[in-house]
Amino acid sequence: MSHLSIPAPSARLRRCLLSSPASSAKMMAKAAMSDADAVFLDLEDSVAPNAKVEARHLAIEALKSHDWRGAGKSVSVRVNGLDTAWTTEDITTLIKEAGAYIDTIIIPKVGCRADLYAADVIITQTCRMMGLDRIITMEGLIESAAGVMAINDIASYNRYIGAHRLEALHFGAGDYAATIRSPTISIGGAIPDYPGDIWHYPLSAMVAACHSNGVVPMDSAYGDFNDPDGYLVVAKRARALGMAGKWAIHPSQIALANATFTPDADAIARAEAMIKALEESEAAGAGAVMYDGQMIDAASTRMAENIVAMARMLKSHQR
């Protein structure tokens, strides 16, 4: 399959995705004013079982009362998983009461393509019933051994149904570690006894599956928000692998994610110069050309174009 047949990914900027517990009106208000590109209001893991219904109502109020899009953000809600008693009511109530204010709905613990389909049916029918002018799209969390093993089927969901319903997939390191019985209680951190990056395989598998299907890949949360150096280490690895951005569970992590996933001015200038050098070479009837001591060709241009495209997205986002 040619790279030309890959669907276009979502144009939303996602260098940093900030998690905000829906049980706290104060924290959601702060999230709306933060520098994160995207925010999700969480009804799942950060909310106690006896607070789920109240958190749902608080999320609806926050969606309606804060100017999320005016602040240049996208806003999502992470509903409870399909293995709970709350999923259907989370989705239907949110869409009925605040559907116009929701950009995407995040589905946790996606273990197979059918999980997305089940959520999609509820979302699509509720959007149509309410007469919304669009179908709210989904994002999925890959946080189990089953999800990683089924990643290609999951990431190809849009091809399967012939519509753009899945925007992004996120890696959930904490629950994934639990399902593989890894001896760690640190979410997203390194394990000293392992001579390398324990998250390399699932992240690499996700990146390849996502990019071959036009889906945005996002890195996990990092639980220790008092460890900025550790956050930067894993964020830089994720960017090197091809992730588009990383979660923040605390406002102090936002600037770290934004800096890591933003190309610097020198990188942008170099990418633009490489593209220009190859264009001039091709116009003169040649192909590959020497640039700054190295041979560059069409593949070099495609790599450089990714950096330039990100710079353009950032410029558009800042208007």
N, C-alpha and C positions, 0 to 999 in steps of 0.2 A: 504494500500500500504506500503510495507516494505521500510525502509530507504535505503536498498541495491539497490533499483530501481531508486534512485534519480540520475539524470545526474550529471557528474562532473562539478563544476563551473569553470569559467575562472581562469587561473593561473596568470593573471596579478596582480601585486602588486598595491593596491589602498588605502594605508593609507590616502593619501592626494590627492585630485583632484583639481588642480589649474585652475581657470578660467582666460582666457586672452582675452580681446577684440580683435577681428580680425581687427578692424579699426586702431589699433596702432601697427606699425611694431616694435617700441621700446619695448613695453610691451611684445610682442611675443618673441623677442630676449632674454629678461630677463627671461621669463618663461622657455625657452629651457635650460638655465643655472641654474635653481633653483633646490632645493632639493626635489621638489614634485615628488611622484612616477608616477603621470600621469598628463597630461595637456590637456585641451580642448580649442581650438580656437573658440571664440563665434561669430556667425553671427546673433544671435537672440537678446535677451533683451538689451545687452550692446551696440548695434549698432543702430544709428538713421535710420529711413526709407530712408532718402535721401543718406545714406552712405552704404547701403546694397551691391550694386554691386561692389563698390570700395573695401569694406572689403573682399568680396569674392576673389578678385584678390590678395589682400595683404596676405590673408590666404594661398593661393596657393603658393605664393612666399616664405612665411615663412616655409611651409611644405618642400619645395624643398631645401631651403638654410641652414637650421639648422640641426645639427646631433642629432635628437631627440632620436633615439634608442641607439646611441653611448653613450649618457648621462644616459642610463639606464631607460629611460622613455617609456611610451606608449603615443601616441598623438592621439587625437580625434578632431572632429569638431562638434559643435552644430549648426545644420542648423535651418532655420526658420520653424515654425509650419505648419502643413498641412492646416490650415485655412488662410494662407497668399498666396500672389502671387509669393513667392520666392522659395518654397520648392523644386520643381522639378528641377529648374535651379541650385539651390545650389548643390543638390546631383549630377546631371549629369556633371556639370562643374568641380566640385571638383574631381570626379573620373576620368574624361577624362584627366585633367591636372596634377593631383597629386595623383591618386589612390594608387600607389605603396608606398606612404609615410604615408597613413592614416591607423591607427589601427582599429578605430571604428567610426561610425557616431552616434551622439546623437540626438534622436528625442524628441523634447519638447512636452509638453501638451498631453501626451498619455492618452486618456480617455476610450479606449476600445481596444480589441485585433485587430480589423480591422484597427486601426490606424497604428499598427506595420506592418500589412500585406501590406497596401498601400505603406509605405516607403520601405519595403523589396522588393516589385516588382520593384520599380525604381532602387534600389541599385543593385539587382541581375542582372537585364537586362543590366544595364550599365557596370557592371563588366565583364559580358560575352561578350558584344559588344567590349569592349576594350581588351579582351583576357587576363585579369589578371589571375594569377595562384591561386586565392582564391576569395571568396565572402566576401567583407568587412562586418563585423558584426555590430550589432546595440546595443545601450544603450538607455533606455527610461526614460523620466522624468514623474513622477507621481506628478501632481501639481494641481489637481482639485478634487472636491467631487466625480465626476463621475469616475475618475481614481482610487480613493481609493475603491469605491464600486465595481469596476470591477477588483480589483487587482489579484484575483486568476486566472481569465481567461487570464489576461495580462501576468502574470508571467509564465504561462504554454505554452507560445507561441511556444517554441521549440518542446514540445510534440505534439502540434497541427499540425505543418508542418513537423515534423519528421526530422528536421535538426537543427544544432546549429547556430542560427542567432542572438539570444538575449543574450548578455553577462551580462548586469547589469541593474538595475533599481535604479533611484535616486529620493529622495523626494525633492520636490520644495516647501518650506514652504511659500514663499511670495505669489505665485499665489494660493496656496491651501487656505491660510488665506483669500484671496480675494473672492474665490468661496464659502466659508462657511460664509462670511460676519463677520469675526472675527474683533473686534474693536482694531486692532493693525496696526501700520505702521512700525514695526520692523521685519525685515526678520529673522526668525529662533530664535528669542529671547523669553524670558519668558513674560507672561502677569501677572502683579502683582495681578490683581483682581481674577485670577484663582488659586484655592488652590491645585496646582499640576502641572504636565507637560501637557500643552495643546496639545503637539505633540505626546503624548504617543500612542493613538489609531492608527493613520495612520502609525506610525513607526512600531508598533508591528504587524499590519496587513501585512505591506510590508515585514518585516523580515520573518514571517512565510511562506508567499506565495513564496518569493524568495528562501529560503533554502529548501523548499519542491520541488523545480523545478530546482535546480542547477544554480540559477541566483544570481549574487552578489548584495546585498543591500547596498546602499550608502546614507549617511545622507546629509542634505541640507546645503546650504550656511548660514553663519551668517553675517548679514549685517553690524554690528558695529565693524569694525576692530580696533577701539580704545578701545575695551573692551575685552582684552585677558582672564580675569577671567570668564566672561560670556560665551565666546567661549568654554573654558575648561569644564564648567558645562554641557553644552548641548552635547559636544563631548563625555564626560564620560558616560552620560546617553545613548547615541546612541550606544556606544560600549557595555555597559551592556545589551542592548536589542538584540544585535547580528549583528549590522551594521559592515561592513568591513572597512569603512573609512568615511571621511567627506570632504566636499568642502572647498577650501580656495578662497576668492575673493581678498586677498591681501597677498603679500609675508610674512608678519609678522605672518600670521596664519599657515604657512606650518609647522614650528617646533612644534607648538601646536598639530596639527593633527598627525604628525609622532610620537610624544611622547605618545599620548593617545592610539593610535592603535598599538603600539609596545609592546609586552610582555617583562617585565624586566627579567634580568638574574636570579633572585630568582624564579620567576614564572616558567621559563623554566626548571630550575634545579629541582624544586618540581614536575613538570609534568612528567619529565623523570624518577624521582625516583618512582613516583606512578605507572607508567607503568611497571617498572622493578619489583616492589614489587608484583604486581598482576600476572605478568608472572611467577615469581618464585612460587607463591602460586598455580597457575594452574598446573605448572609442577609437583608439589608435590601431585596433585590430589585434591586440595581444590579449593574453588571458591572465595568468599569474604575474605578479610584479613584486619587486623588492620594495619593502617599506620598513624603514627604521631598523635595518639589519636583519629582517626576516622575510621569508617568502609568504605572500598572502594570495589567496584565491577566492573563489565564490563561497567556499565554506567560511572563510574569514569574514566575508561580508555578512553572512547570515548571523554569525555570532555578534558582530558589531551592531547589527540592526536591532538586536534584542536590547542592547544598552541604550541606543538612541530612542527606541520606542518607549522605554521606561522613563527616559528624561522628558519626552513629550507628554506622557501621561501625568507626570508630576507637575509639569508646567500648566497643563489644563486644569489639574486639581486645585492649583493655587490661585486661579483666577477668581 
